[in-house]
Amino acid sequence: MMLHFKKSAFSSQYILLSILVLLLFTSSDSYSQRNNSHSFFQLLNSGKKKKQSKQYEIEGTGRLEYKDSLIYGQLLITEADIQMKNENGLLKYAYSDTSLGHIIMKHNGQFLNLVRLKDFDNKLWRLIKDTLGIRIYDKNISYSIDGSNIDYNSLLFQRNSEFIEAVTFWVTSTKRNIVKIINQLLELDLKPIDFKGKEDIMNRIIYNDKTVYSKT
């Protein structure tokens, strides 16, 4: 009976030891996974921070409309604010300042035209094209107005008080939707198949291509 008792005790100790070893490895593996997960999110956050820290500066001469006044001088547009320098000193304006209405600036023969759309979202938009009663905007602050330099996610068409966004949740093809909008606004019958892509049709609109405007 005593021998049987010892075997049982040894067996119990062996089982207990096995459980402890198993728990140790499980805990170690779990910690490793948490560590790897933490490192992964650190990497993601690091990437996000780098993306957020990207800045731009666009300069030129021109004017801005503030309340009921036109102010002239040297302009500098950054991600943080809009700056105007003239004989009165340096003035800074926030994008959120709704008293800042319209900005026109020039640099090396190129023009940048920013307009506050009070009837849409009351924010500043770049004017891409103004023709035949149609205005086209986007949010890309750049002198270069070209089909390859448009922010298509913010591309916006206006006729009178009507605003039409080129990209929405329901849009599956930006090119087809731009063609649809142009047909609607200018009463045309353009076919998506006649354009290589969204950049192609936007270039034809921007540069007054006769294939777009011949029927107007």
C-alpha positions in Angstrom: 0.0 0.0 0.0 2.9 2.4 0.9 4.6 1.7 -2.5 1.3 2.4 -4.3 1.0 5.6 -2.4 4.5 6.7 -3.5 3.7 5.9 -7.1 0.5 8.0 -6.9 2.4 10.9 -5.3 5.1 10.7 -7.9 2.5 10.6 -10.7 0.7 13.6 -9.2 4.0 15.5 -9.0 4.8 14.6 -12.6 1.4 15.8 -13.8 1.8 19.1 -11.8 5.2 19.7 -13.3 3.9 19.1 -16.8 1.1 21.6 -16.3 3.6 24.2 -15.1 5.9 23.7 -18.1 2.9 24.0 -20.4 1.7 27.2 -18.8 5.3 28.6 -19.0 5.5 28.0 -22.7 2.0 29.3 -23.3 2.7 32.4 -21.4 6.0 33.0 -23.2 4.3 32.5 -26.6 1.5 34.9 -25.7 4.0 37.5 -24.5 5.9 37.1 -27.8 2.7 37.6 -29.8 1.8 40.7 -27.8 5.3 42.0 -28.3 5.1 41.4 -32.1 1.7 43.0 -32.2 2.9 46.0 -30.3 5.9 46.3 -32.6 3.6 46.1 -35.6 1.3 48.9 -34.4 4.4 50.9 -33.5 5.4 50.6 -37.1 2.0 51.6 -38.4 1.8 54.6 -36.1 5.3 55.6 -37.1 4.2 55.5 -40.7 1.1 57.6 -39.9 3.2 60.2 -38.0 5.6 60.5 -41.0 2.7 60.9 -43.3 1.1 63.5 -41.1 4.3 65.4 -40.8 4.6 65.9 -44.6 4.4 69.6 -45.3 4.3 71.8 -48.4 4.8 75.5 -49.1 3.5 77.3 -52.1 4.5 80.9 -52.7 3.7 83.7 -55.2 2.4 87.2 -55.6 -1.3 88.0 -55.6 -4.2 89.1 -53.5 -6.7 87.8 -51.1 -10.2 88.9 -50.1 -10.7 89.3 -46.4 -14.1 90.5 -45.3 -14.8 93.5 -47.6 -11.1 94.3 -48.4 -8.6 93.1 -51.0 -5.1 92.7 -49.7 -2.1 92.6 -52.1 1.4 91.3 -51.5 3.6 88.2 -51.3 1.6 85.0 -50.5 2.8 81.8 -48.8 0.5 78.9 -48.4 1.4 76.1 -46.0 -0.5 73.3 -44.4 -0.8 75.3 -41.2 -2.0 78.7 -42.6 -2.0 81.3 -45.3 0.5 84.1 -45.0 0.5 87.5 -46.7 3.5 89.8 -46.5 3.4 93.5 -47.7 4.4 97.0 -46.6 2.1 96.5 -43.5 4.1 93.5 -42.3 3.2 89.8 -42.1 -0.4 88.7 -41.8 -1.5 85.1 -41.1 -4.9 83.6 -41.8 -6.3 80.3 -40.7 -8.1 78.1 -43.3 -11.0 78.0 -40.9 -11.4 81.8 -40.9 -14.5 82.2 -43.0 -13.8 85.9 -43.4 -11.1 84.8 -45.8 -13.0 84.4 -49.1 -10.9 84.3 -52.3 -7.2 84.0 -53.1 -5.5 84.5 -56.5 -1.8 84.1 -56.7 0.8 83.8 -59.5 4.2 82.2 -59.8 6.3 81.7 -62.9 3.4 82.3 -65.2 1.1 79.9 -63.4 -2.0 80.8 -61.5 -3.6 79.4 -58.4 -7.2 80.3 -57.6 -8.8 79.4 -54.3 -12.4 80.0 -53.6 -14.5 79.6 -50.5 -17.7 77.7 -51.3 -20.1 79.2 -48.9 -23.1 77.4 -50.3 -21.4 74.0 -50.2 -19.1 73.4 -47.1 -17.7 76.9 -46.5 -14.2 75.7 -47.2 -11.5 76.8 -49.6 -11.3 74.9 -52.9 -9.0 75.2 -55.9 -10.8 76.3 -59.1 -9.7 74.1 -61.9 -12.0 75.3 -64.7 -14.6 77.9 -65.3 -16.4 77.6 -68.6 -19.9 77.7 -70.1 -21.5 78.3 -66.7 -19.7 75.3 -65.2 -17.1 75.5 -62.4 -14.9 72.6 -61.5 -13.0 72.4 -58.2 -10.8 70.1 -56.1 -8.8 70.2 -52.8 -5.3 69.9 -54.3 -3.5 73.2 -53.6 -1.1 73.3 -56.5 -0.3 75.5 -59.5 -0.2 72.5 -61.8 -3.7 72.1 -63.3 -3.6 68.8 -65.2 -5.5 65.6 -65.4 -2.7 63.8 -63.5 -2.6 66.5 -60.7 -6.2 66.5 -59.6 -7.5 65.2 -56.3 -10.3 63.0 -57.8 -11.6 62.1 -54.3 -12.6 65.8 -53.9 -13.4 66.6 -57.5 -16.5 68.8 -57.6 -18.7 70.3 -60.3 -20.9 73.3 -59.9 -23.7 74.9 -62.0 -25.5 77.8 -60.4 -26.4 76.5 -56.9 -26.1 72.8 -57.9 -23.0 70.9 -56.7 -22.1 67.4 -57.9 -19.4 65.3 -56.4 -17.5 63.1 -58.9 -16.7 60.4 -56.3 -19.2 59.1 -53.8 -19.7 55.8 -51.9 -21.9 54.6 -54.8 -19.5 55.5 -57.7 -17.7 52.4 -59.1 -15.9 54.2 -62.0 -14.7 57.8 -61.7 -14.3 58.1 -65.4 -17.8 57.0 -66.2 -19.2 59.3 -63.6 -17.3 62.3 -64.9 -18.7 61.6 -68.4 -22.2 61.3 -66.9 -21.9 64.6 -65.1 -20.5 66.4 -68.2 -23.3 65.0 -70.3 -25.8 66.2 -67.7 -24.4 69.7 -67.3 -23.6 70.5 -70.9 -26.4 68.4 -72.5 -23.9 66.2 -74.4 -23.8 62.5 -75.4 -20.2 61.6 -74.7 -19.3 57.9 -74.3 -17.0 56.6 -71.6 -15.4 54.2 -74.1 -14.0 57.3 -76.0 -11.7 58.2 -73.1 -8.7 56.3 -71.9 -9.3 57.2 -68.3 -10.4 60.0 -65.9 -7.1 61.9 -66.6 -7.9 61.8 -70.3 -11.3 63.3 -70.1 -10.3 65.9 -67.5 -7.4 67.0 -69.7 -9.8 67.5 -72.6 -12.1 69.5 -70.4 -9.2 71.7 -69.1 -7.6 72.3 -72.5 -10.9 72.9 -74.3 -10.7 69.9 -76.6 -13.2 70.0 -79.4 -14.2 66.4 -78.8 -15.9 67.6 -75.6 -17.0 71.1 -76.5 -17.9 70.7 -80.2 -21.6 70.1 -79.5 -22.0 72.9 -77.0 
